[in-house]
Amino acid sequence: MIVVRSLGSGSSGNAIVVDAGAAAIMVDCGVNPRALGQGLRAMGRRLTDLSAVLLTHEHTDHVRSLSHVVANNVPIVATRGTARATMLPLAAWKPIRNLAPVTIDGIEVTSLSVSHDAAEPCGYHLRHQGSAVTILTDLGVGHESLHSYLAGSDLIVLEANHDVAMLQGGPYPAHLKRRVSSRQGHLSNADCGAMLTDALPRDGRARTIWLAHLSTTNNRPGLAEAAVSTALQAAGLVLPVLALPRYDHHVAWSSVGCSTPPAAQLGFNFEAVLKPGERGLSFGERKSGTD
């Protein structure tokens, strides 16, 4: 059985834990160390139990606790661009390439390139013994290359950042409105609904949708849920839709169709992508994501 728990979602901090019994993987570590510890304890885990932390990109709301994670010797999986942008120490970095699956303690992980204003941003598709989860939290456009991964997932975590009317009529300055709504910014509620209806087949599969990275200024949970649910229903898709809370770590999903994970853990299966002589650096300042 896979258990997935959100530890935080939004510009205040993002982190999701995928627990498959023999392995536990965290996607992003943008919440503060205290919240990270509380969320893991709610799953019966500690930070040092994690097989790896996967980074989507370098914005602060996704890497706030990165130095704390590295200090606890948890491997960090990231694209080359994200590793450079975070000045990730080489000893902690496990590189990953777009669409090149790697296996982490029995969980197959695929990096999915996305459009966002970061060095080399990505989302992730995680598969374990027949169950699959796709996590796409920051992207300005729902590219068709992502559709097959959404279609093959039991749990989909997808950004529904803003309501277009709220953003355009809201307090943000013009340059920030352009940035949020650009192809390197964030998906709106309507964009999220359209991406799901384009990607998901009408096959009766019992999928669950989590809406991520909601703006506190330009969105509301009920508004996002209604917009996406309405779009899905109009396309003949009746699926549970939940807007993730900003801070709460009690939201969890489980897949009960999996067989028992093997007792013996497998090691990392990574192909090295470092160039000769390339070195890791110390942690530096990281750009903060907006909304």
C-alpha positions in Angstrom: 0.0 0.0 0.0 1.2 3.5 -0.8 0.3 6.4 1.6 0.7 9.9 0.3 0.6 12.9 2.8 0.8 16.6 2.1 2.8 18.5 4.7 2.1 21.9 3.1 1.0 23.5 -0.2 1.4 27.0 -1.5 3.9 29.9 -1.4 4.4 29.3 2.4 5.9 25.9 1.7 5.5 22.7 -0.2 6.2 19.1 0.8 4.6 15.8 0.0 5.6 12.4 1.3 5.1 9.1 -0.6 5.4 6.2 1.8 5.5 2.7 0.3 6.4 0.8 3.5 10.0 -0.3 2.7 10.7 3.2 1.3 9.5 6.8 1.9 10.3 9.6 -0.5 9.6 13.3 0.0 8.9 15.6 -2.9 10.2 19.1 -2.0 11.1 20.2 1.5 9.7 23.8 1.5 8.1 23.7 4.9 10.1 24.6 7.9 12.0 21.9 9.8 9.5 21.8 12.7 6.5 21.3 10.3 8.5 18.7 8.4 9.2 16.7 11.6 5.5 16.9 12.7 4.3 15.7 9.4 6.7 12.8 9.3 5.8 11.8 12.8 2.1 11.7 11.8 3.2 9.0 9.4 5.3 7.2 11.9 8.5 8.3 10.2 11.5 10.4 10.9 13.6 12.5 8.6 16.4 9.9 8.6 13.9 7.3 7.5 13.5 8.9 4.1 15.1 7.2 1.1 15.4 10.5 -0.7 14.1 14.0 -1.2 13.1 14.9 -4.7 13.4 18.6 -5.6 11.2 20.2 -8.3 13.0 23.5 -8.4 15.0 26.0 -6.4 12.4 28.5 -5.2 12.4 28.9 -1.4 8.9 27.6 -0.9 10.2 24.2 -2.2 13.6 24.1 -0.6 13.3 26.0 2.7 14.5 23.0 4.8 17.1 21.8 2.3 20.1 22.5 4.5 18.4 20.7 7.4 17.7 17.7 5.2 21.3 17.6 3.9 22.6 17.8 7.5 20.7 14.6 8.2 22.4 12.8 5.3 19.2 12.3 3.3 20.1 11.9 -0.5 18.7 14.8 -2.6 17.5 14.0 -6.1 17.4 17.0 -8.5 18.0 18.0 -12.1 21.4 19.5 -12.9 19.9 23.0 -13.2 18.2 22.7 -9.8 21.4 21.3 -8.1 23.4 24.3 -9.5 20.7 26.8 -8.5 20.6 25.5 -4.9 24.4 25.1 -4.8 23.7 21.6 -3.6 26.8 19.8 -2.2 28.0 17.2 -4.6 28.1 14.5 -1.9 24.3 14.9 -1.3 23.2 15.1 -4.9 21.7 12.2 -6.9 21.2 13.5 -10.5 18.1 12.8 -12.5 17.3 13.4 -16.2 14.0 14.3 -17.8 12.0 11.1 -18.7 14.8 8.8 -17.6 13.3 6.6 -14.8 15.4 5.8 -11.7 14.6 3.3 -9.0 14.8 4.4 -5.3 14.3 1.5 -2.9 11.7 -0.1 -5.1 9.9 3.1 -6.1 10.3 4.0 -9.8 10.7 7.8 -10.2 10.4 9.7 -13.4 11.3 13.4 -13.7 8.9 15.4 -15.9 10.1 18.7 -17.4 7.7 21.6 -16.9 7.5 25.3 -17.9 8.3 27.6 -14.9 10.7 30.5 -14.2 13.4 28.4 -12.6 16.7 26.8 -13.8 15.5 23.3 -14.7 12.1 22.7 -13.1 10.3 19.4 -13.1 7.5 17.4 -11.6 7.6 13.7 -10.7 5.8 10.5 -11.5 6.2 7.8 -8.9 5.2 4.2 -9.4 5.3 1.3 -7.0 3.8 -2.2 -7.5 0.9 -1.1 -9.7 0.0 2.2 -8.1 1.1 5.6 -9.5 1.2 9.2 -8.3 2.0 12.3 -10.4 3.0 15.6 -8.7 3.0 18.8 -10.8 3.0 21.8 -8.5 4.5 24.8 -10.4 4.0 25.1 -14.2 2.7 27.8 -16.5 1.3 25.5 -19.2 0.0 22.0 -19.3 2.1 20.5 -22.0 0.8 17.4 -23.9 4.0 15.5 -22.9 2.6 15.3 -19.4 -0.8 13.8 -20.3 0.2 10.1 -20.4 1.6 10.3 -16.9 -1.6 11.9 -15.5 -3.6 9.3 -17.3 -1.6 6.5 -15.7 -2.0 7.9 -12.2 -4.2 6.9 -9.3 -3.4 10.2 -7.4 -2.8 13.4 -9.3 -1.4 16.4 -7.5 -1.8 19.4 -9.9 -1.5 23.1 -9.5 -4.6 25.3 -9.4 -2.9 28.5 -8.4 -5.4 31.3 -9.2 -8.7 32.4 -10.4 -8.2 34.5 -13.5 -10.7 37.2 -12.5 -9.4 37.4 -9.0 -5.8 37.8 -10.2 -6.6 40.4 -12.8 -8.8 42.4 -10.4 -6.6 41.9 -7.4 -3.9 43.9 -5.7 -0.8 42.5 -7.5 1.2 45.0 -9.6 1.0 44.5 -13.3 4.4 42.9 -13.7 3.5 40.3 -11.1 0.2 39.6 -12.7 2.0 39.0 -16.0 4.5 36.7 -14.3 1.8 34.6 -12.6 -0.3 34.2 -15.7 2.6 33.6 -18.1 3.7 30.3 -19.6 6.5 30.3 -17.1 4.2 31.1 -14.2 1.3 29.2 -12.7 -1.8 27.3 -13.8 -5.2 28.9 -13.1 -8.2 26.9 -12.0 -9.4 26.9 -15.6 -6.0 25.7 -16.9 -6.0 22.9 -14.3 -9.4 21.7 -15.3 -8.6 21.9 -19.0 -5.4 20.0 -18.6 -7.1 17.2 -16.7 -10.0 16.9 -19.1 -7.5 16.8 -22.0 -5.3 14.2 -20.4 -7.6 11.8 -18.6 -9.4 9.0 -20.5 -13.0 8.1 -19.8 -12.0 4.6 -18.6 -13.7 4.5 -15.2 -10.4 4.4 -13.3 -10.8 5.6 -9.7 -8.5 8.6 -9.7 -8.2 11.2 -7.0 -7.3 14.9 -7.7 -5.4 17.1 -5.2 -5.2 20.8 -6.2 -1.9 22.3 -5.2 -0.2 25.7 -4.7 -3.4 27.8 -4.3 -2.8 31.5 -3.9 -4.1 33.1 -0.7 -4.7 36.4 -2.6 -6.1 35.2 -5.9 -7.9 32.0 -5.1 -10.2 30.2 -2.6 -10.3 26.4 -1.9 -14.0 26.1 -2.7 -13.7 28.2 -5.8 -10.8 26.0 -7.1 -12.6 22.8 -6.3 -15.8 23.9 -7.9 -14.1 25.1 -11.1 -12.1 21.9 -11.6 -15.0 19.6 -10.6 -17.3 21.4 -13.0 -14.8 21.0 -15.9 -14.4 17.3 -15.2 -18.1 16.6 -14.9 -18.8 18.5 -18.2 -16.3 16.1 -19.8 -17.9 13.0 -18.3 -15.4 12.6 -15.5 -16.7 12.3 -11.9 -13.7 12.3 -9.7 -13.0 13.4 -6.1 -11.3 16.8 -6.1 -9.6 18.3 -3.0 -7.8 21.6 -2.6 -4.8 21.0 -0.4 -4.6 23.1 2.8 -1.7 25.5 3.1 -0.3 24.3 6.4 -2.2 21.1 7.5 -0.4 17.8 7.4 -3.4 15.6 8.1 -4.5 15.2 4.4 -3.5 11.8 3.3 -4.4 9.3 0.5 -3.7 5.6 0.3 -3.9 3.0 -2.4 -5.0 -0.4 -1.0 -4.5 -2.4 -4.2 -0.8 -2.9 -3.8 0.9 -6.1 -2.6 3.1 -6.0 0.4 6.4 -4.2 -0.4 9.5 -6.4 -0.3 11.4 -6.5 2.9 14.8 -6.0 1.3 15.5 -2.5 0.2 17.1 -1.8 -3.1 19.8 0.8 -3.6 19.8 3.8 -5.9 19.9 3.1 -9.6 21.2 6.3 -11.0 23.2 7.0 -14.1 25.9 9.6 -13.3 25.4 12.9 -15.3 28.3 14.9 -13.9 30.9 16.3 -16.2 34.6 15.5 -15.4 35.8 17.9 -12.7 32.4 19.3 -11.8 32.0 19.9 -8.1 29.2 20.7 -5.7 29.1 24.0 -3.9 27.9 25.3 -0.5 24.3 26.5 0.0 23.6 29.9 -1.3 20.6 32.3 -1.6 17.6 31.0 -3.5 14.9 32.8 -5.3 11.6 32.9 -3.6 8.6 31.7 -5.5 5.6 34.1 -5.6 2.2 32.7 -5.0 
